[in-house]
Amino acid sequence: MKKVSLAVLLSLSAVASVAYAQGDQGVTMSTDPAKISDIEMRAQNLQSRQDSMQNMPAQAPAHKGHHKKSGSKKMAPEAGQ
């Protein structure tokens, strides 16, 4: 019983410490031009990826598995044989 309660206590403390570490940082302001340009570049890359993902289904038709079996038809015998 002591081992189980100790394991539960350790698990709860681990979860609590993770939750505390991931606490809400809120919105922060920065005047560093390098940070600003890095964030803007990431935002543009993310936007372009989202745009390409939205356009992707329109460019390629949906693949529904309508395959024809190749080689399943028997060849007709030649006329000279």
N, CA, C and O atoms as a Maestro MAE file, in Angstrom:
{
 s_m_m2io_version
 :::
 2.0.0
}

f_m_ct {
 s_m_title
 :::
 protein
 m_atom[324] {
  # First column is atom index #
  i_m_mmod_type
  r_m_x_coord
  r_m_y_coord
  r_m_z_coord
  i_m_residue_number
  s_m_chain_name
  s_m_pdb_residue_name
  s_m_pdb_atom_name
  i_m_atomic_number
  :::
  1 25 0.826 -1.198 0.000 1 A "MET " " N  " 7
  2 3 0.000 0.000 0.000 1 A "MET " " CA " 6
  3 2 0.870 1.261 0.000 1 A "MET " " C  " 6
  4 15 0.546 2.244 -0.667 1 A "MET " " O  " 8
  5 25 1.965 1.227 0.745 2 A "LYS " " N  " 7
  6 3 2.839 2.392 0.803 2 A "LYS " " CA " 6
  7 2 3.500 2.648 -0.547 2 A "LYS " " C  " 6
  8 15 3.685 3.797 -0.947 2 A "LYS " " O  " 8
  9 25 3.857 1.568 -1.250 3 A "LYS " " N  " 7
  10 3 4.507 1.734 -2.547 3 A "LYS " " CA " 6
  11 2 3.551 2.348 -3.565 3 A "LYS " " C  " 6
  12 15 3.942 3.187 -4.377 3 A "LYS " " O  " 8
  13 25 2.295 1.917 -3.507 4 A "VAL " " N  " 7
  14 3 1.297 2.453 -4.436 4 A "VAL " " CA " 6
  15 2 1.049 3.927 -4.151 4 A "VAL " " C  " 6
  16 15 0.997 4.733 -5.080 4 A "VAL " " O  " 8
  17 25 0.898 4.283 -2.907 5 A "SER " " N  " 7
  18 3 0.649 5.689 -2.574 5 A "SER " " CA " 6
  19 2 1.870 6.547 -2.894 5 A "SER " " C  " 6
  20 15 1.724 7.698 -3.305 5 A "SER " " O  " 8
  21 25 3.059 6.007 -2.712 6 A "LEU " " N  " 7
  22 3 4.260 6.749 -3.070 6 A "LEU " " CA " 6
  23 2 4.346 6.964 -4.577 6 A "LEU " " C  " 6
  24 15 4.725 8.044 -5.032 6 A "LEU " " O  " 8
  25 25 3.993 5.937 -5.353 7 A "ALA " " N  " 7
  26 3 4.007 6.063 -6.807 7 A "ALA " " CA " 6
  27 2 2.981 7.090 -7.276 7 A "ALA " " C  " 6
  28 15 3.256 7.875 -8.184 7 A "ALA " " O  " 8
  29 25 1.811 7.085 -6.667 8 A "VAL " " N  " 7
  30 3 0.766 8.055 -7.018 8 A "VAL " " CA " 6
  31 2 1.224 9.466 -6.660 8 A "VAL " " C  " 6
  32 15 1.009 10.403 -7.429 8 A "VAL " " O  " 8
  33 25 1.842 9.616 -5.516 9 A "LEU " " N  " 7
  34 3 2.317 10.923 -5.082 9 A "LEU " " CA " 6
  35 2 3.391 11.451 -6.028 9 A "LEU " " C  " 6
  36 15 3.373 12.626 -6.396 9 A "LEU " " O  " 8
  37 25 4.322 10.592 -6.420 10 A "LEU " " N  " 7
  38 3 5.360 11.004 -7.361 10 A "LEU " " CA " 6
  39 2 4.768 11.371 -8.722 10 A "LEU " " C  " 6
  40 15 5.188 12.344 -9.348 10 A "LEU " " O  " 8
  41 25 3.797 10.590 -9.170 11 A "SER " " N  " 7
  42 3 3.152 10.886 -10.456 11 A "SER " " CA " 6
  43 2 2.444 12.231 -10.416 11 A "SER " " C  " 6
  44 15 2.554 13.027 -11.348 11 A "SER " " O  " 8
  45 25 1.728 12.477 -9.346 12 A "LEU " " N  " 7
  46 3 1.021 13.753 -9.218 12 A "LEU " " CA " 6
  47 2 1.987 14.924 -9.145 12 A "LEU " " C  " 6
  48 15 1.721 15.980 -9.720 12 A "LEU " " O  " 8
  49 25 3.098 14.755 -8.450 13 A "SER " " N  " 7
  50 3 4.063 15.853 -8.376 13 A "SER " " CA " 6
  51 2 4.715 16.094 -9.736 13 A "SER " " C  " 6
  52 15 5.011 17.236 -10.088 13 A "SER " " O  " 8
  53 25 4.939 15.022 -10.502 14 A "ALA " " N  " 7
  54 3 5.507 15.187 -11.845 14 A "ALA " " CA " 6
  55 2 4.532 15.923 -12.753 14 A "ALA " " C  " 6
  56 15 4.926 16.815 -13.504 14 A "ALA " " O  " 8
  57 25 3.274 15.550 -12.682 15 A "VAL " " N  " 7
  58 3 2.255 16.218 -13.496 15 A "VAL " " CA " 6
  59 2 2.124 17.682 -13.089 15 A "VAL " " C  " 6
  60 15 1.989 18.560 -13.942 15 A "VAL " " O  " 8
  61 25 2.164 17.938 -11.798 16 A "ALA " " N  " 7
  62 3 2.049 19.318 -11.329 16 A "ALA " " CA " 6
  63 2 3.239 20.158 -11.777 16 A "ALA " " C  " 6
  64 15 3.076 21.322 -12.141 16 A "ALA " " O  " 8
  65 25 4.426 19.577 -11.752 17 A "SER " " N  " 7
  66 3 5.599 20.356 -12.174 17 A "SER " " CA " 6
  67 2 5.571 20.633 -13.672 17 A "SER " " C  " 6
  68 15 5.982 21.709 -14.108 17 A "SER " " O  " 8
  69 25 5.093 19.680 -14.463 18 A "VAL " " N  " 7
  70 3 4.971 19.902 -15.906 18 A "VAL " " CA " 6
  71 2 3.931 20.981 -16.176 18 A "VAL " " C  " 6
  72 15 4.145 21.853 -17.018 18 A "VAL " " O  " 8
  73 25 2.816 20.929 -15.475 19 A "ALA " " N  " 7
  74 3 1.772 21.932 -15.665 19 A "ALA " " CA " 6
  75 2 2.280 23.318 -15.269 19 A "ALA " " C  " 6
  76 15 1.953 24.308 -15.925 19 A "ALA " " O  " 8
  77 25 3.055 23.394 -14.233 20 A "TYR " " N  " 7
  78 3 3.605 24.678 -13.810 20 A "TYR " " CA " 6
  79 2 4.618 25.209 -14.826 20 A "TYR " " C  " 6
  80 15 4.661 26.408 -15.097 20 A "TYR " " O  " 8
  81 25 5.430 24.310 -15.383 21 A "ALA " " N  " 7
  82 3 6.435 24.724 -16.358 21 A "ALA " " CA " 6
  83 2 5.803 25.223 -17.644 21 A "ALA " " C  " 6
  84 15 6.373 26.069 -18.333 21 A "ALA " " O  " 8
  85 25 4.626 24.703 -17.970 22 A "GLN " " N  " 7
  86 3 3.947 25.118 -19.191 22 A "GLN " " CA " 6
  87 2 2.966 26.256 -18.939 22 A "GLN " " C  " 6
  88 15 2.057 26.479 -19.738 22 A "GLN " " O  " 8
  89 25 3.138 26.952 -17.873 23 A "GLY " " N  " 7
  90 3 2.244 28.048 -17.528 23 A "GLY " " CA " 6
  91 2 2.153 29.081 -18.635 23 A "GLY " " C  " 6
  92 15 3.079 29.213 -19.435 23 A "GLY " " O  " 8
  93 25 1.062 29.806 -18.692 24 A "ASP " " N  " 7
  94 3 0.810 30.787 -19.750 24 A "ASP " " CA " 6
  95 2 1.785 31.940 -19.628 24 A "ASP " " C  " 6
  96 15 1.829 32.617 -18.601 24 A "ASP " " O  " 8
  97 25 2.560 32.162 -20.665 25 A "GLN " " N  " 7
  98 3 3.524 33.253 -20.680 25 A "GLN " " CA " 6
  99 2 2.865 34.558 -21.104 25 A "GLN " " C  " 6
  100 15 3.381 35.636 -20.810 25 A "GLN " " O  " 8
  101 25 1.754 34.473 -21.777 26 A "GLY " " N  " 7
  102 3 1.085 35.665 -22.234 26 A "GLY " " CA " 6
  103 2 1.747 36.243 -23.470 26 A "GLY " " C  " 6
  104 15 2.624 35.614 -24.061 26 A "GLY " " O  " 8
  105 25 1.340 37.411 -23.854 27 A "VAL " " N  " 7
  106 3 1.903 38.088 -25.017 27 A "VAL " " CA " 6
  107 2 3.095 38.911 -24.552 27 A "VAL " " C  " 6
  108 15 3.005 39.670 -23.587 27 A "VAL " " O  " 8
  109 25 4.206 38.751 -25.248 28 A "THR " " N  " 7
  110 3 5.388 39.529 -24.890 28 A "THR " " CA " 6
  111 2 5.748 40.456 -26.045 28 A "THR " " C  " 6
  112 15 5.496 40.136 -27.207 28 A "THR " " O  " 8
  113 25 6.323 41.574 -25.731 29 A "MET " " N  " 7
  114 3 6.749 42.543 -26.743 29 A "MET " " CA " 6
  115 2 8.261 42.455 -26.880 29 A "MET " " C  " 6
  116 15 8.981 42.234 -25.906 29 A "MET " " O  " 8
  117 25 8.719 42.630 -28.096 30 A "SER " " N  " 7
  118 3 10.147 42.629 -28.339 30 A "SER " " CA " 6
  119 2 10.479 43.739 -29.326 30 A "SER " " C  " 6
  120 15 9.748 43.980 -30.287 30 A "SER " " O  " 8
  121 25 11.583 44.402 -29.070 31 A "THR " " N  " 7
  122 3 12.051 45.431 -30.000 31 A "THR " " CA " 6
  123 2 13.297 44.962 -30.731 31 A "THR " " C  " 6
  124 15 13.915 45.739 -31.460 31 A "THR " " O  " 8
  125 25 13.677 43.698 -30.546 32 A "ASP " " N  " 7
  126 3 14.856 43.142 -31.212 32 A "ASP " " CA " 6
  127 2 14.521 42.879 -32.672 32 A "ASP " " C  " 6
  128 15 13.658 42.048 -32.956 32 A "ASP " " O  " 8
  129 25 15.179 43.563 -33.613 33 A "PRO " " N  " 7
  130 3 14.864 43.389 -35.029 33 A "PRO " " CA " 6
  131 2 15.097 41.960 -35.522 33 A "PRO " " C  " 6
  132 15 14.375 41.499 -36.406 33 A "PRO " " O  " 8
  133 25 16.074 41.253 -34.981 34 A "ALA " " N  " 7
  134 3 16.344 39.871 -35.404 34 A "ALA " " CA " 6
  135 2 15.184 38.954 -35.010 34 A "ALA " " C  " 6
  136 15 14.761 38.107 -35.796 34 A "ALA " " O  " 8
  137 25 14.676 39.130 -33.789 35 A "LYS " " N  " 7
  138 3 13.533 38.319 -33.343 35 A "LYS " " CA " 6
  139 2 12.298 38.627 -34.178 35 A "LYS " " C  " 6
  140 15 11.548 37.728 -34.558 35 A "LYS " " O  " 8
  141 25 12.102 39.892 -34.453 36 A "ILE " " N  " 7
  142 3 10.926 40.300 -35.225 36 A "ILE " " CA " 6
  143 2 10.971 39.700 -36.629 36 A "ILE " " C  " 6
  144 15 9.971 39.168 -37.110 36 A "ILE " " O  " 8
  145 25 12.111 39.782 -37.277 37 A "SER " " N  " 7
  146 3 12.200 39.235 -38.641 37 A "SER " " CA " 6
  147 2 12.084 37.715 -38.628 37 A "SER " " C  " 6
  148 15 11.527 37.138 -39.562 37 A "SER " " O  " 8
  149 25 12.599 37.053 -37.590 38 A "ASP " " N  " 7
  150 3 12.470 35.602 -37.482 38 A "ASP " " CA " 6
  151 2 11.010 35.199 -37.331 38 A "ASP " " C  " 6
  152 15 10.555 34.251 -37.970 38 A "ASP " " O  " 8
  153 25 10.283 35.910 -36.495 39 A "ILE " " N  " 7
  154 3 8.870 35.597 -36.280 39 A "ILE " " CA " 6
  155 2 8.069 35.868 -37.544 39 A "ILE " " C  " 6
  156 15 7.187 35.086 -37.897 39 A "ILE " " O  " 8
  157 25 8.368 36.973 -38.233 40 A "GLU " " N  " 7
  158 3 7.657 37.272 -39.477 40 A "GLU " " CA " 6
  159 2 7.928 36.214 -40.542 40 A "GLU " " C  " 6
  160 15 7.022 35.829 -41.281 40 A "GLU " " O  " 8
  161 25 9.178 35.740 -40.623 41 A "MET " " N  " 7
  162 3 9.525 34.712 -41.604 41 A "MET " " CA " 6
  163 2 8.794 33.403 -41.287 41 A "MET " " C  " 6
  164 15 8.290 32.737 -42.191 41 A "MET " " O  " 8
  165 25 8.739 33.036 -40.000 42 A "ARG " " N  " 7
  166 3 8.006 31.820 -39.622 42 A "ARG " " CA " 6
  167 2 6.524 31.937 -39.944 42 A "ARG " " C  " 6
  168 15 5.905 30.980 -40.407 42 A "ARG " " O  " 8
  169 25 5.959 33.114 -39.699 43 A "ALA " " N  " 7
  170 3 4.543 33.324 -39.983 43 A "ALA " " CA " 6
  171 2 4.268 33.221 -41.486 43 A "ALA " " C  " 6
  172 15 3.256 32.648 -41.889 43 A "ALA " " O  " 8
  173 25 5.151 33.766 -42.310 44 A "GLN " " N  " 7
  174 3 4.974 33.676 -43.760 44 A "GLN " " CA " 6
  175 2 5.104 32.239 -44.243 44 A "GLN " " C  " 6
  176 15 4.339 31.804 -45.104 44 A "GLN " " O  " 8
  177 25 6.069 31.491 -43.695 45 A "ASN " " N  " 7
  178 3 6.225 30.086 -44.069 45 A "ASN " " CA " 6
  179 2 4.996 29.273 -43.684 45 A "ASN " " C  " 6
  180 15 4.528 28.435 -44.454 45 A "ASN " " O  " 8
  181 25 4.484 29.526 -42.493 46 A "LEU " " N  " 7
  182 3 3.284 28.825 -42.042 46 A "LEU " " CA " 6
  183 2 2.091 29.163 -42.930 46 A "LEU " " C  " 6
  184 15 1.309 28.280 -43.281 46 A "LEU " " O  " 8
  185 25 1.950 30.420 -43.290 47 A "GLN " " N  " 7
  186 3 0.847 30.839 -44.149 47 A "GLN " " CA " 6
  187 2 0.950 30.187 -45.525 47 A "GLN " " C  " 6
  188 15 -0.055 29.736 -46.075 47 A "GLN " " O  " 8
  189 25 2.151 30.136 -46.081 48 A "SER " " N  " 7
  190 3 2.305 29.527 -47.404 48 A "SER " " CA " 6
  191 2 2.039 28.029 -47.348 48 A "SER " " C  " 6
  192 15 1.472 27.473 -48.289 48 A "SER " " O  " 8
  193 25 2.436 27.363 -46.264 49 A "ARG " " N  " 7
  194 3 2.141 25.936 -46.119 49 A "ARG " " CA " 6
  195 2 0.639 25.695 -46.022 49 A "ARG " " C  " 6
  196 15 0.113 24.761 -46.627 49 A "ARG " " O  " 8
  197 25 -0.044 26.537 -45.263 50 A "GLN " " N  " 7
  198 3 -1.494 26.395 -45.127 50 A "GLN " " CA " 6
  199 2 -2.183 26.630 -46.463 50 A "GLN " " C  " 6
  200 15 -3.125 25.918 -46.811 50 A "GLN " " O  " 8
  201 25 -1.719 27.623 -47.212 51 A "ASP " " N  " 7
  202 3 -2.310 27.895 -48.527 51 A "ASP " " CA " 6
  203 2 -2.094 26.726 -49.474 51 A "ASP " " C  " 6
  204 15 -3.001 26.346 -50.214 51 A "ASP " " O  " 8
  205 25 -0.890 26.153 -49.451 52 A "SER " " N  " 7
  206 3 -0.620 25.031 -50.348 52 A "SER " " CA " 6
  207 2 -1.422 23.795 -49.948 52 A "SER " " C  " 6
  208 15 -1.820 23.017 -50.816 52 A "SER " " O  " 8
  209 25 -1.663 23.602 -48.671 53 A "MET " " N  " 7
  210 3 -2.462 22.458 -48.223 53 A "MET " " CA " 6
  211 2 -3.930 22.635 -48.625 53 A "MET " " C  " 6
  212 15 -4.609 21.659 -48.942 53 A "MET " " O  " 8
  213 25 -4.414 23.869 -48.612 54 A "GLN " " N  " 7
  214 3 -5.792 24.117 -49.014 54 A "GLN " " CA " 6
  215 2 -5.964 23.946 -50.519 54 A "GLN " " C  " 6
  216 15 -7.017 23.494 -50.969 54 A "GLN " " O  " 8
  217 25 -4.958 24.296 -51.295 55 A "ASN " " N  " 7
  218 3 -5.037 24.188 -52.748 55 A "ASN " " CA " 6
  219 2 -4.744 22.779 -53.232 55 A "ASN " " C  " 6
  220 15 -5.085 22.435 -54.364 55 A "ASN " " O  " 8
  221 25 -4.130 21.967 -52.411 56 A "MET " " N  " 7
  222 3 -3.713 20.636 -52.830 56 A "MET " " CA " 6
  223 2 -4.887 19.756 -53.290 56 A "MET " " C  " 6
  224 15 -4.770 19.157 -54.359 56 A "MET " " O  " 8
  225 25 -5.998 19.635 -52.567 57 A "PRO " " N  " 7
  226 3 -7.093 18.776 -53.046 57 A "PRO " " CA " 6
  227 2 -7.701 19.253 -54.358 57 A "PRO " " C  " 6
  228 15 -8.209 18.439 -55.129 57 A "PRO " " O  " 8
  229 25 -7.660 20.548 -54.625 58 A "ALA " " N  " 7
  230 3 -8.238 21.066 -55.859 58 A "ALA " " CA " 6
  231 2 -7.369 20.695 -57.061 58 A "ALA " " C  " 6
  232 15 -7.885 20.546 -58.169 58 A "ALA " " O  " 8
  233 25 -6.058 20.543 -56.857 59 A "GLN " " N  " 7
  234 3 -5.162 20.238 -57.958 59 A "GLN " " CA " 6
  235 2 -5.163 18.751 -58.296 59 A "GLN " " C  " 6
  236 15 -5.173 18.392 -59.473 59 A "GLN " " O  " 8
  237 25 -5.153 17.895 -57.304 60 A "ALA " " N  " 7
  238 3 -5.082 16.459 -57.540 60 A "ALA " " CA " 6
  239 2 -6.429 15.816 -57.219 60 A "ALA " " C  " 6
  240 15 -6.981 16.064 -56.147 60 A "ALA " " O  " 8
  241 25 -6.969 15.004 -58.116 61 A "PRO " " N  " 7
  242 3 -8.246 14.357 -57.822 61 A "PRO " " CA " 6
  243 2 -8.085 13.347 -56.694 61 A "PRO " " C  " 6
  244 15 -7.004 12.797 -56.483 61 A "PRO " " O  " 8
  245 25 -9.161 13.116 -55.985 62 A "ALA " " N  " 7
  246 3 -9.130 12.166 -54.882 62 A "ALA " " CA " 6
  247 2 -8.893 10.764 -55.414 62 A "ALA " " C  " 6
  248 15 -9.449 10.378 -56.442 62 A "ALA " " O  " 8
  249 25 -8.083 10.023 -54.726 63 A "HIS " " N  " 7
  250 3 -7.723 8.663 -55.146 63 A "HIS " " CA " 6
  251 2 -8.639 7.696 -54.412 63 A "HIS " " C  " 6
  252 15 -8.519 7.522 -53.199 63 A "HIS " " O  " 8
  253 25 -9.550 7.071 -55.140 64 A "LYS " " N  " 7
  254 3 -10.557 6.228 -54.496 64 A "LYS " " CA " 6
  255 2 -10.326 4.746 -54.706 64 A "LYS " " C  " 6
  256 15 -11.144 3.933 -54.274 64 A "LYS " " O  " 8
  257 25 -9.241 4.372 -55.354 65 A "GLY " " N  " 7
  258 3 -8.924 2.964 -55.480 65 A "GLY " " CA " 6
  259 2 -9.630 2.265 -56.628 65 A "GLY " " C  " 6
  260 15 -9.941 1.079 -56.514 65 A "GLY " " O  " 8
  261 25 -9.893 2.947 -57.721 66 A "HIS " " N  " 7
  262 3 -10.513 2.326 -58.896 66 A "HIS " " CA " 6
  263 2 -9.421 1.846 -59.834 66 A "HIS " " C  " 6
  264 15 -9.246 2.388 -60.926 66 A "HIS " " O  " 8
  265 25 -8.698 0.843 -59.411 67 A "HIS " " N  " 7
  266 3 -7.611 0.317 -60.224 67 A "HIS " " CA " 6
  267 2 -8.120 -0.804 -61.121 67 A "HIS " " C  " 6
  268 15 -8.975 -1.599 -60.731 67 A "HIS " " O  " 8
  269 25 -7.581 -0.844 -62.315 68 A "LYS " " N  " 7
  270 3 -7.850 -1.968 -63.209 68 A "LYS " " CA " 6
  271 2 -6.714 -2.954 -63.048 68 A "LYS " " C  " 6
  272 15 -5.551 -2.562 -62.957 68 A "LYS " " O  " 8
  273 25 -7.042 -4.205 -63.013 69 A "LYS " " N  " 7
  274 3 -6.009 -5.220 -62.889 69 A "LYS " " CA " 6
  275 2 -5.308 -5.358 -64.229 69 A "LYS " " C  " 6
  276 15 -5.957 -5.562 -65.255 69 A "LYS " " O  " 8
  277 25 -4.012 -5.249 -64.225 70 A "SER " " N  " 7
  278 3 -3.265 -5.396 -65.467 70 A "SER " " CA " 6
  279 2 -2.843 -6.850 -65.617 70 A "SER " " C  " 6
  280 15 -2.455 -7.500 -64.646 70 A "SER " " O  " 8
  281 25 -2.921 -7.345 -66.829 71 A "GLY " " N  " 7
  282 3 -2.484 -8.702 -67.107 71 A "GLY " " CA " 6
  283 2 -3.510 -9.757 -66.788 71 A "GLY " " C  " 6
  284 15 -3.203 -10.945 -66.888 71 A "GLY " " O  " 8
  285 25 -4.710 -9.383 -66.410 72 A "SER " " N  " 7
  286 3 -5.702 -10.394 -66.060 72 A "SER " " CA " 6
  287 2 -6.470 -10.883 -67.288 72 A "SER " " C  " 6
  288 15 -7.094 -11.942 -67.246 72 A "SER " " O  " 8
  289 25 -6.426 -10.115 -68.382 73 A "LYS " " N  " 7
  290 3 -7.115 -10.541 -69.593 73 A "LYS " " CA " 6
  291 2 -6.230 -11.498 -70.377 73 A "LYS " " C  " 6
  292 15 -5.022 -11.285 -70.478 73 A "LYS " " O  " 8
  293 25 -6.819 -12.544 -70.927 74 A "LYS " " N  " 7
  294 3 -6.062 -13.477 -71.755 74 A "LYS " " CA " 6
  295 2 -5.930 -12.891 -73.149 74 A "LYS " " C  " 6
  296 15 -6.849 -12.253 -73.664 74 A "LYS " " O  " 8
  297 25 -4.788 -13.116 -73.741 75 A "MET " " N  " 7
  298 3 -4.546 -12.598 -75.081 75 A "MET " " CA " 6
  299 2 -5.224 -13.522 -76.093 75 A "MET " " C  " 6
  300 15 -5.230 -14.741 -75.918 75 A "MET " " O  " 8
  301 25 -5.786 -12.952 -77.131 76 A "ALA " " N  " 7
  302 3 -6.431 -13.747 -78.188 76 A "ALA " " CA " 6
  303 2 -5.368 -14.484 -78.992 76 A "ALA " " C  " 6
  304 15 -4.296 -13.932 -79.236 76 A "ALA " " O  " 8
  305 25 -5.639 -15.719 -79.409 77 A "PRO " " N  " 7
  306 3 -4.653 -16.463 -80.204 77 A "PRO " " CA " 6
  307 2 -4.482 -15.798 -81.561 77 A "PRO " " C  " 6
  308 15 -5.418 -15.229 -82.123 77 A "PRO " " O  " 8
  309 25 -3.270 -15.887 -82.064 78 A "GLU " " N  " 7
  310 3 -2.971 -15.266 -83.356 78 A "GLU " " CA " 6
  311 2 -3.648 -16.032 -84.460 78 A "GLU " " C  " 6
  312 15 -3.890 -17.231 -84.320 78 A "GLU " " O  " 8
  313 25 -3.964 -15.363 -85.573 79 A "ALA " " N  " 7
  314 3 -4.754 -15.941 -86.653 79 A "ALA " " CA " 6
  315 2 -3.982 -17.043 -87.403 79 A "ALA " " C  " 6
  316 15 -4.618 -17.961 -87.920 79 A "ALA " " O  " 8
  317 25 -2.676 -16.994 -87.483 80 A "GLY " " N  " 7
  318 3 -1.918 -17.947 -88.272 80 A "GLY " " CA " 6
  319 2 -1.637 -19.262 -87.551 80 A "GLY " " C  " 6
  320 15 -0.985 -20.123 -88.142 80 A "GLY " " O  " 8
  321 25 -2.073 -19.469 -86.346 81 A "GLN " " N  " 7
  322 3 -1.708 -20.682 -85.617 81 A "GLN " " CA " 6
  323 2 -2.838 -21.631 -85.501 81 A "GLN " " C  " 6
  324 15 -2.687 -22.702 -84.912 81 A "GLN " " O  " 8
  :::
 }
 m_bond[323] {
  # First column is bond index #
  i_m_from
  i_m_to
  i_m_order
  :::
  1 1 2 1
  2 2 3 1
  3 3 4 2
  4 3 5 1
  5 5 6 1
  6 6 7 1
  7 7 8 2
  8 7 9 1
  9 9 10 1
  10 10 11 1
  11 11 12 2
  12 11 13 1
  13 13 14 1
  14 14 15 1
  15 15 16 2
  16 15 17 1
  17 17 18 1
  18 18 19 1
  19 19 20 2
  20 19 21 1
  21 21 22 1
  22 22 23 1
  23 23 24 2
  24 23 25 1
  25 25 26 1
  26 26 27 1
  27 27 28 2
  28 27 29 1
  29 29 30 1
  30 30 31 1
  31 31 32 2
  32 31 33 1
  33 33 34 1
  34 34 35 1
  35 35 36 2
  36 35 37 1
  37 37 38 1
  38 38 39 1
  39 39 40 2
  40 39 41 1
  41 41 42 1
  42 42 43 1
  43 43 44 2
  44 43 45 1
  45 45 46 1
  46 46 47 1
  47 47 48 2
  48 47 49 1
  49 49 50 1
  50 50 51 1
  51 51 52 2
  52 51 53 1
  53 53 54 1
  54 54 55 1
  55 55 56 2
  56 55 57 1
  57 57 58 1
  58 58 59 1
  59 59 60 2
  60 59 61 1
  61 61 62 1
  62 62 63 1
  63 63 64 2
  64 63 65 1
  65 65 66 1
  66 66 67 1
  67 67 68 2
  68 67 69 1
  69 69 70 1
  70 70 71 1
  71 71 72 2
  72 71 73 1
  73 73 74 1
  74 74 75 1
  75 75 76 2
  76 75 77 1
  77 77 78 1
  78 78 79 1
  79 79 80 2
  80 79 81 1
  81 81 82 1
  82 82 83 1
  83 83 84 2
  84 83 85 1
  85 85 86 1
  86 86 87 1
  87 87 88 2
  88 87 89 1
  89 89 90 1
  90 90 91 1
  91 91 92 2
  92 91 93 1
  93 93 94 1
  94 94 95 1
  95 95 96 2
  96 95 97 1
  97 97 98 1
  98 98 99 1
  99 99 100 2
  100 99 101 1
  101 101 102 1
  102 102 103 1
  103 103 104 2
  104 103 105 1
  105 105 106 1
  106 106 107 1
  107 107 108 2
  108 107 109 1
  109 109 110 1
  110 110 111 1
  111 111 112 2
  112 111 113 1
  113 113 114 1
  114 114 115 1
  115 115 116 2
  116 115 117 1
  117 117 118 1
  118 118 119 1
  119 119 120 2
  120 119 121 1
  121 121 122 1
  122 122 123 1
  123 123 124 2
  124 123 125 1
  125 125 126 1
  126 126 127 1
  127 127 128 2
  128 127 129 1
  129 129 130 1
  130 130 131 1
  131 131 132 2
  132 131 133 1
  133 133 134 1
  134 134 135 1
  135 135 136 2
  136 135 137 1
  137 137 138 1
  138 138 139 1
  139 139 140 2
  140 139 141 1
  141 141 142 1
  142 142 143 1
  143 143 144 2
  144 143 145 1
  145 145 146 1
  146 146 147 1
  147 147 148 2
  148 147 149 1
  149 149 150 1
  150 150 151 1
  151 151 152 2
  152 151 153 1
  153 153 154 1
  154 154 155 1
  155 155 156 2
  156 155 157 1
  157 157 158 1
  158 158 159 1
  159 159 160 2
  160 159 161 1
  161 161 162 1
  162 162 163 1
  163 163 164 2
  164 163 165 1
  165 165 166 1
  166 166 167 1
  167 167 168 2
  168 167 169 1
  169 169 170 1
  170 170 171 1
  171 171 172 2
  172 171 173 1
  173 173 174 1
  174 174 175 1
  175 175 176 2
  176 175 177 1
  177 177 178 1
  178 178 179 1
  179 179 180 2
  180 179 181 1
  181 181 182 1
  182 182 183 1
  183 183 184 2
  184 183 185 1
  185 185 186 1
  186 186 187 1
  187 187 188 2
  188 187 189 1
  189 189 190 1
  190 190 191 1
  191 191 192 2
  192 191 193 1
  193 193 194 1
  194 194 195 1
  195 195 196 2
  196 195 197 1
  197 197 198 1
  198 198 199 1
  199 199 200 2
  200 199 201 1
  201 201 202 1
  202 202 203 1
  203 203 204 2
  204 203 205 1
  205 205 206 1
  206 206 207 1
  207 207 208 2
  208 207 209 1
  209 209 210 1
  210 210 211 1
  211 211 212 2
  212 211 213 1
  213 213 214 1
  214 214 215 1
  215 215 216 2
  216 215 217 1
  217 217 218 1
  218 218 219 1
  219 219 220 2
  220 219 221 1
  221 221 222 1
  222 222 223 1
  223 223 224 2
  224 223 225 1
  225 225 226 1
  226 226 227 1
  227 227 228 2
  228 227 229 1
  229 229 230 1
  230 230 231 1
  231 231 232 2
  232 231 233 1
  233 233 234 1
  234 234 235 1
  235 235 236 2
  236 235 237 1
  237 237 238 1
  238 238 239 1
  239 239 240 2
  240 239 241 1
  241 241 242 1
  242 242 243 1
  243 243 244 2
  244 243 245 1
  245 245 246 1
  246 246 247 1
  247 247 248 2
  248 247 249 1
  249 249 250 1
  250 250 251 1
  251 251 252 2
  252 251 253 1
  253 253 254 1
  254 254 255 1
  255 255 256 2
  256 255 257 1
  257 257 258 1
  258 258 259 1
  259 259 260 2
  260 259 261 1
  261 261 262 1
  262 262 263 1
  263 263 264 2
  264 263 265 1
  265 265 266 1
  266 266 267 1
  267 267 268 2
  268 267 269 1
  269 269 270 1
  270 270 271 1
  271 271 272 2
  272 271 273 1
  273 273 274 1
  274 274 275 1
  275 275 276 2
  276 275 277 1
  277 277 278 1
  278 278 279 1
  279 279 280 2
  280 279 281 1
  281 281 282 1
  282 282 283 1
  283 283 284 2
  284 283 285 1
  285 285 286 1
  286 286 287 1
  287 287 288 2
  288 287 289 1
  289 289 290 1
  290 290 291 1
  291 291 292 2
  292 291 293 1
  293 293 294 1
  294 294 295 1
  295 295 296 2
  296 295 297 1
  297 297 298 1
  298 298 299 1
  299 299 300 2
  300 299 301 1
  301 301 302 1
  302 302 303 1
  303 303 304 2
  304 303 305 1
  305 305 306 1
  306 306 307 1
  307 307 308 2
  308 307 309 1
  309 309 310 1
  310 310 311 1
  311 311 312 2
  312 311 313 1
  313 313 314 1
  314 314 315 1
  315 315 316 2
  316 315 317 1
  317 317 318 1
  318 318 319 1
  319 319 320 2
  320 319 321 1
  321 321 322 1
  322 322 323 1
  323 323 324 2
  :::
 }
}
